[in-house]
Amino acid sequence: MAPKQIVGSFGVFAQLMVVVGVVFSYGIGLILNAADVGPYAFYHIMVSLNAITIIIQSILLIVNFIP
């Protein structure tokens, strides 16, 4: 259980990271679109980047917050 002083910070930080992730994804999408990457490669690159960040976040969550 987190101390009461920092519980709100966890929620704000989680939402902030979601927004940063959305902006990052749009930026990568614009870069790939400008580079004229085919739709098949575009889809695979975007899904792979999201999968990598999900795996890293899950590992960090398990290592840091589960005793």
N, CA and C atoms as an extended XYZ file, in Angstrom:
201
Properties=species:S:1:pos:R:3:atomname:S:1:resname:S:1:resid:I:1 pbc="F F F"
N         0.838       -1.185        0.000 N   MET     1
C         0.000        0.000        0.000 CA  MET     1
C         0.877        1.241        0.000 C   MET     1
N         0.578        2.149       -0.908 N   ALA     2
C         1.363        3.378       -1.029 CA  ALA     2
C         0.925        4.386        0.030 C   ALA     2
N         1.867        5.208        0.486 N   PRO     3
C         1.503        6.261        1.452 CA  PRO     3
C         0.501        7.248        0.837 C   PRO     3
N        -0.337        7.820        1.681 N   LYS     4
C        -1.389        8.717        1.203 CA  LYS     4
C        -0.825        9.950        0.495 C   LYS     4
N         0.381       10.363        0.851 N   GLN     5
C         0.959       11.573        0.261 CA  GLN     5
C         1.291       11.399       -1.223 C   GLN     5
N         1.506       10.173       -1.670 N   ILE     6
C         1.935        9.982       -3.058 CA  ILE     6
C         0.951        9.198       -3.910 C   ILE     6
N        -0.192        8.830       -3.372 N   VAL     7
C        -1.167        8.047       -4.145 CA  VAL     7
C        -1.640        8.820       -5.370 C   VAL     7
N        -1.939       10.096       -5.226 N   GLY     8
C        -2.384       10.909       -6.352 CA  GLY     8
C        -1.321       11.053       -7.418 C   GLY     8
N        -0.071       11.080       -6.995 N   SER     9
C         1.025       11.206       -7.957 CA  SER     9
C         1.098       10.003       -8.881 C   SER     9
N         0.792        8.817       -8.368 N   PHE    10
C         0.810        7.624       -9.206 CA  PHE    10
C        -0.220        7.736      -10.330 C   PHE    10
N        -1.407        8.208      -10.012 N   GLY    11
C        -2.449        8.360      -11.032 CA  GLY    11
C        -2.088        9.409      -12.061 C   GLY    11
N        -1.560       10.531      -11.602 N   VAL    12
C        -1.171       11.605      -12.516 CA  VAL    12
C        -0.031       11.139      -13.415 C   VAL    12
N         0.950       10.445      -12.853 N   PHE    13
C         2.089        9.975      -13.629 CA  PHE    13
C         1.648        8.964      -14.682 C   PHE    13
N         0.756        8.063      -14.314 N   ALA    14
C         0.265        7.061      -15.268 CA  ALA    14
C        -0.452        7.741      -16.431 C   ALA    14
N        -1.305        8.714      -16.143 N   GLN    15
C        -2.021        9.419      -17.204 CA  GLN    15
C        -1.067       10.230      -18.063 C   GLN    15
N        -0.080       10.850      -17.448 N   LEU    16
C         0.913       11.616      -18.195 CA  LEU    16
C         1.676       10.714      -19.160 C   LEU    16
N         2.033        9.525      -18.732 N   MET    17
C         2.761        8.601      -19.596 CA  MET    17
C         1.891        8.096      -20.753 C   MET    17
N         0.599        7.961      -20.527 N   VAL    18
C        -0.312        7.584      -21.616 CA  VAL    18
C        -0.330        8.679      -22.677 C   VAL    18
N        -0.421        9.918      -22.248 N   VAL    19
C        -0.452       11.041      -23.184 CA  VAL    19
C         0.880       11.155      -23.926 C   VAL    19
N         1.988       10.986      -23.221 N   VAL    20
C         3.304       11.026      -23.870 CA  VAL    20
C         3.414        9.897      -24.898 C   VAL    20
N         2.900        8.726      -24.579 N   GLY    21
C         2.922        7.606      -25.512 CA  GLY    21
C         2.111        7.872      -26.761 C   GLY    21
N         0.966        8.511      -26.614 N   VAL    22
C         0.127        8.840      -27.772 CA  VAL    22
C         0.854        9.844      -28.671 C   VAL    22
N         1.445       10.869      -28.066 N   VAL    23
C         2.175       11.875      -28.851 CA  VAL    23
C         3.375       11.229      -29.544 C   VAL    23
N         4.079       10.351      -28.857 N   PHE    24
C         5.223        9.641      -29.432 CA  PHE    24
C         4.774        8.790      -30.625 C   PHE    24
N         3.661        8.101      -30.478 N   SER    25
C         3.153        7.258      -31.567 CA  SER    25
C         2.769        8.093      -32.781 C   SER    25
N         2.121        9.230      -32.558 N   TYR    26
C         1.782       10.108      -33.674 CA  TYR    26
C         3.046       10.609      -34.370 C   TYR    26
N         4.057       10.960      -33.589 N   GLY    27
C         5.309       11.439      -34.171 CA  GLY    27
C         5.988       10.375      -35.019 C   GLY    27
N         6.065        9.156      -34.504 N   ILE    28
C         6.659        8.055      -35.259 CA  ILE    28
C         5.836        7.790      -36.520 C   ILE    28
N         4.521        7.853      -36.399 N   GLY    29
C         3.660        7.652      -37.562 CA  GLY    29
C         3.889        8.707      -38.636 C   GLY    29
N         4.058        9.959      -38.223 N   LEU    30
C         4.330       11.019      -39.191 CA  LEU    30
C         5.681       10.817      -39.869 C   LEU    30
N         6.683       10.397      -39.096 N   ILE    31
C         8.009       10.154      -39.669 CA  ILE    31
C         7.951        9.005      -40.682 C   ILE    31
N         7.276        7.927      -40.312 N   LEU    32
C         7.169        6.783      -41.230 CA  LEU    32
C         6.358        7.140      -42.470 C   LEU    32
N         5.337        7.950      -42.298 N   ASN    33
C         4.519        8.371      -43.435 CA  ASN    33
C         5.328        9.248      -44.385 C   ASN    33
N         6.153       10.138      -43.821 N   ALA    34
C         6.990       11.005      -44.647 CA  ALA    34
C         8.066       10.197      -45.375 C   ALA    34
N         8.512        9.090      -44.757 N   ALA    35
C         9.533        8.246      -45.374 CA  ALA    35
C         8.928        7.321      -46.421 C   ALA    35
N         7.617        7.392      -46.612 N   ASP    36
C         6.895        6.599      -47.603 CA  ASP    36
C         7.110        5.092      -47.409 C   ASP    36
N         6.946        4.678      -46.160 N   VAL    37
C         7.028        3.250      -45.822 CA  VAL    37
C         5.714        2.600      -46.249 C   VAL    37
N         5.791        1.395      -46.779 N   GLY    38
C         4.591        0.689      -47.208 CA  GLY    38
C         3.663        0.383      -46.043 C   GLY    38
N         2.377        0.158      -46.321 N   PRO    39
C         1.416       -0.067      -45.234 CA  PRO    39
C         1.713       -1.322      -44.419 C   PRO    39
N         2.246       -2.353      -45.036 N   TYR    40
C         2.567       -3.592      -44.320 CA  TYR    40
C         3.690       -3.348      -43.322 C   TYR    40
N         4.752       -2.673      -43.759 N   ALA    41
C         5.876       -2.367      -42.869 CA  ALA    41
C         5.447       -1.358      -41.807 C   ALA    41
N         4.634       -0.381      -42.197 N   PHE    42
C         4.153        0.634      -41.249 CA  PHE    42
C         3.419       -0.029      -40.089 C   PHE    42
N         2.521       -0.944      -40.422 N   TYR    43
C         1.745       -1.640      -39.397 CA  TYR    43
C         2.668       -2.429      -38.471 C   TYR    43
N         3.607       -3.153      -39.027 N   HIS    44
C         4.499       -3.975      -38.211 CA  HIS    44
C         5.425       -3.136      -37.333 C   HIS    44
N         5.905       -2.036      -37.837 N   ILE    45
C         6.770       -1.163      -37.034 CA  ILE    45
C         5.987       -0.570      -35.871 C   ILE    45
N         4.788       -0.067      -36.138 N   MET    46
C         3.998        0.553      -35.072 CA  MET    46
C         3.599       -0.456      -34.005 C   MET    46
N         3.185       -1.639      -34.408 N   VAL    47
C         2.802       -2.664      -33.437 CA  VAL    47
C         4.018       -3.123      -32.633 C   VAL    47
N         5.157       -3.259      -33.291 N   SER    48
C         6.374       -3.696      -32.609 CA  SER    48
C         6.827       -2.679      -31.575 C   SER    48
N         6.779       -1.389      -31.922 N   LEU    49
C         7.175       -0.366      -30.960 CA  LEU    49
C         6.262       -0.381      -29.735 C   LEU    49
N         4.978       -0.540      -29.950 N   ASN    50
C         4.049       -0.606      -28.820 CA  ASN    50
C         4.291       -1.855      -27.985 C   ASN    50
N         4.547       -2.985      -28.634 N   ALA    51
C         4.785       -4.228      -27.910 CA  ALA    51
C         6.057       -4.129      -27.070 C   ALA    51
N         7.089       -3.509      -27.615 N   ILE    52
C         8.354       -3.364      -26.876 CA  ILE    52
C         8.141       -2.521      -25.626 C   ILE    52
N         7.417       -1.405      -25.761 N   THR    53
C         7.194       -0.561      -24.583 CA  THR    53
C         6.316       -1.257      -23.547 C   THR    53
N         5.353       -2.038      -23.987 N   ILE    54
C         4.502       -2.776      -23.050 CA  ILE    54
C         5.320       -3.812      -22.290 C   ILE    54
N         6.198       -4.509      -22.979 N   ILE    55
C         7.038       -5.528      -22.327 CA  ILE    55
C         7.980       -4.874      -21.320 C   ILE    55
N         8.618       -3.771      -21.706 N   ILE    56
C         9.524       -3.078      -20.788 CA  ILE    56
C         8.771       -2.573      -19.567 C   ILE    56
N         7.608       -1.973      -19.773 N   GLN    57
C         6.821       -1.452      -18.661 CA  GLN    57
C         6.371       -2.579      -17.741 C   GLN    57
N         5.977       -3.713      -18.289 N   SER    58
C         5.545       -4.847      -17.474 CA  SER    58
C         6.696       -5.400      -16.642 C   SER    58
N         7.869       -5.514      -17.246 N   ILE    59
C         9.035       -6.012      -16.510 CA  ILE    59
C         9.393       -5.061      -15.376 C   ILE    59
N         9.414       -3.758      -15.665 N   LEU    60
C         9.727       -2.790      -14.613 CA  LEU    60
C         8.686       -2.814      -13.498 C   LEU    60
N         7.433       -2.987      -13.850 N   LEU    61
C         6.379       -3.063      -12.848 CA  LEU    61
C         6.575       -4.267      -11.949 C   LEU    61
N         6.863       -5.409      -12.542 N   ILE    62
C         7.063       -6.633      -11.764 CA  ILE    62
C         8.288       -6.530      -10.872 C   ILE    62
N         9.391       -6.022      -11.429 N   VAL    63
C        10.653       -5.964      -10.679 CA  VAL    63
C        10.579       -4.933       -9.551 C   VAL    63
N         9.953       -3.781       -9.810 N   ASN    64
C         9.995       -2.688       -8.828 CA  ASN    64
C         8.873       -2.700       -7.811 C   ASN    64
N         7.705       -3.193       -8.167 N   PHE    65
C         6.569       -3.005       -7.276 CA  PHE    65
C         5.991       -4.277       -6.687 C   PHE    65
N         6.443       -5.447       -7.118 N   ILE    66
C         5.928       -6.680       -6.534 CA  ILE    66
C         7.019       -7.281       -5.664 C   ILE    66
N         6.780       -7.354       -4.366 N   PRO    67
C         7.829       -7.884       -3.461 CA  PRO    67
C         8.063       -9.372       -3.636 C   PRO    67
